[in-house]
């Protein structure tokens, strides 16, 4: 009898306002310290500015303001999670990046109906790992409303 191993997917976990979030590791290019953000005049309130990362200029989105949380100063734990979605490279500013984790498919459920708000449907699921909830983000939905593209890219 051939018993298949449980299927799992790898995620990068980070924290924001005391809550754990995850994004598929296949969409993450790198994690960096939050440093040298160049402000952009008249940018969307969620855009902190742009950063120069590995040869390209990318927008830096503050997920605290994007999710409606209080903005706080960046510190040594703050991280820029550089992701690539639909040929767009975006930096997501988070409170801290915690770990890389494989999450079994059976630990992931759909978000409850009441969690989809008018601010966006950017939760792809909720994982329960070691008794803790991890909100899994749908990056395509997250970046869809008026987030600028990286310099030189077309979308």
C-alpha positions in Angstrom: 0.0 0.0 0.0 1.4 3.4 -1.0 0.7 6.1 1.5 1.3 9.6 0.1 3.0 12.1 2.4 0.8 15.0 3.5 1.0 17.9 1.1 2.3 21.2 2.4 3.3 24.6 1.1 6.1 26.8 2.3 5.3 30.3 3.6 7.3 33.2 4.9 5.7 34.3 8.2 5.8 37.8 9.5 4.2 39.9 12.3 2.1 43.0 12.0 0.3 44.6 15.0 0.7 41.5 17.0 -0.8 39.1 14.4 0.9 36.5 12.4 0.6 36.6 8.6 2.0 34.4 5.9 2.8 34.7 2.2 3.8 31.9 -0.2 7.6 31.7 -0.2 7.5 31.3 -4.0 6.4 34.9 -4.2 9.1 36.3 -1.9 12.3 37.4 -3.5 14.1 38.5 -0.3 13.8 40.0 3.2 15.7 43.2 4.0 16.1 45.7 6.7 13.9 48.8 6.3 16.4 51.4 5.2 16.7 54.5 3.0 13.2 55.0 1.9 12.8 57.9 -0.6 9.5 59.6 -0.1 7.4 60.2 -3.2 5.2 63.3 -3.4 1.5 62.8 -3.7 1.8 59.0 -3.2 -1.0 56.9 -1.9 -1.2 57.0 1.9 0.0 53.3 2.1 3.1 54.0 0.0 6.0 55.0 2.3 8.1 55.7 -0.8 10.5 53.8 -3.0 13.6 51.8 -2.1 16.6 50.7 -4.2 16.9 46.9 -4.0 19.2 44.7 -6.0 19.4 47.0 -8.9 15.8 48.2 -9.1 13.6 50.9 -7.6 10.5 49.4 -6.0 7.6 50.9 -4.1 7.5 50.3 -0.3 4.0 49.6 1.0 3.4 50.0 4.7 1.1 47.1 5.6 0.2 48.7 8.9 -1.5 51.6 7.1 -2.8 49.3 4.3 -4.6 47.2 6.9 -5.8 50.2 8.9 -3.5 49.8 11.9 -1.7 52.7 13.7 1.5 53.7 12.0 4.6 53.2 14.2 8.3 54.1 13.7 10.5 51.5 12.1 13.0 49.8 14.3 15.7 47.0 14.0 13.0 44.3 13.8 11.1 46.0 10.9 11.5 44.3 7.6 10.9 44.8 3.9 9.4 41.7 2.4 10.2 42.0 -1.3 7.6 40.1 -3.3 6.9 39.5 -7.0 3.3 39.2 -8.1 2.1 39.4 -11.8 5.5 40.6 -12.9 5.4 43.5 -10.3 8.0 43.8 -7.6 6.7 45.4 -4.4 8.2 45.9 -0.9 5.9 45.2 2.0 7.0 46.8 5.3 6.1 44.6 8.3 6.9 44.8 12.0 9.1 41.7 11.9 9.7 38.7 9.7 9.5 35.6 11.8 10.3 32.5 9.9 10.0 30.2 7.0 7.5 27.4 7.6 5.9 24.5 5.7 2.2 24.4 6.4 0.3 21.2 5.7 -2.7 21.7 3.4 -5.1 20.2 6.0 -4.1 23.0 8.4 -5.4 25.7 6.0 -9.1 26.7 5.9 -10.9 29.4 4.0 -11.4 32.7 5.8 -14.8 33.0 7.5 -17.4 34.9 5.5 -17.5 37.8 7.9 -13.7 38.6 7.5 -14.0 39.9 3.9 -14.3 43.6 4.4 -15.0 46.5 2.1 -11.2 47.3 2.4 -10.3 44.2 0.4 -10.5 40.5 0.0 -6.8 39.8 0.5 -7.0 36.8 2.8 -6.6 33.5 1.0 -7.0 31.4 4.1 -6.3 30.9 7.7 -3.8 28.3 8.9 -3.8 26.8 12.3 -0.2 25.8 13.4 0.6 24.7 16.9 -2.6 26.2 18.2 -1.9 29.6 16.6 -3.8 31.3 13.7 -1.8 32.6 10.8 -3.6 34.8 8.3 -2.5 33.9 4.7 -2.4 36.7 2.3 -3.5 36.7 -1.4 -0.9 39.1 -2.7 -2.7 39.6 -6.0 -5.7 41.0 -4.2 -3.5 42.9 -1.7 -1.6 44.9 -4.4 -4.4 45.3 -6.8 -5.8 48.7 -5.6 -3.7 51.5 -7.0 -0.2 50.3 -5.9 2.5 51.7 -8.2 4.7 49.5 -10.3 8.4 49.2 -10.0 10.5 51.5 -12.2 10.8 50.3 -15.7 8.2 47.6 -15.4 4.9 47.5 -17.3 1.7 45.8 -16.1 
